[in-house]
Amino acid sequence: MSKGFRMKPFHLLIVVAALFGSWPATASPAAPDANAIRARVNRELRVAAIAQKILAANLESCPRKSLQYGLGLARLDEASSPQLRVALTEALGLREYPTAFAVVPGSAGELAGIRAGDRIVAINGVKWPTGDGLDVSARKAFWDAFQSGQQSAVLQVDAQRGDQPFQFHLTGKPSCTASVVLINQSSENATTFGSRIEIHSALEALLQDDSELAFIISHEVAHVILEHTGPGKEAQIRDKVVRQRIEIEADELGVLLMARAGFDPAAAARAESRRYQKNGPVTRGLGLNGVYMPPKERDAFLARRADEVRLQLETEASDR
Ligand SMILES: [Zn+2]
């Protein structure tokens, strides 16, 4: 979430998309209803919460680190349709002023006490302008303060809940640098480019067990840590032999990353077999496992790796 943060409030859905992934591209021109908006944000929060645990627990392994706050702010945009404005207010409590619409469970924002629906009055002392005039530069200063503030260790947030003013001091959570987003895709897949990880919505829906989804995210985070993808690495991704090696490395490290974050490493094999079962009978019949190990082999590999990792963590714990 540290990357791709756009706050030009032309359209709220774009802001939501920039923060938490993309709004379903297939959404009809009619405004989504409040239930759909809430459901979507909850799914994005689920992905964000799991990702955040993995990224914070594996700090020592990461080549690049940054701070995470896990706080999404947005406001109703004047340009949105009246129906959309109503739905967004109903679903997320959004108004004309900046509002905390998403607070990632376990994040700095939640730990400090911010709740979804809180009105945000100022960030690091930079106030959202009040009054009738449309003070564009003051508004921009507020969003700039929110964005740049997340690069410093502490974020001071003045808020209002009902009539009650609050001041929150958020301490950023040191984490591996990666942005993990939910994107609207009907294939059960996840991809990584550089430090951007995209989890397809169909895969998130398939894996209702958090530990299973944690393996998928951990496998992708392993690609980020091992710097497998990104600009200049396109050729190696296309080379089948290299790619097979890369995928094994990501499985191997992925199981360790999820276990360090407190997820059951045995869920790795379960996640992959669930995904495999979802493949069509033709794909299964032909054994089209692409760059991955054949399913049975991969299953055994992940199960063995889970045992190894459990042992490793037990040994580390007893050495302390
Ligand atoms: Zn992979």
Boltz pocket constraint, residues with backbone or C-beta under 6 A from the ligand:
constraints:
  - pocket:
      binder: B
      contacts: [[A, 219], [A, 220], [A, 223], [A, 246], [A, 247], [A, 250]]
      max_distance: 6.0
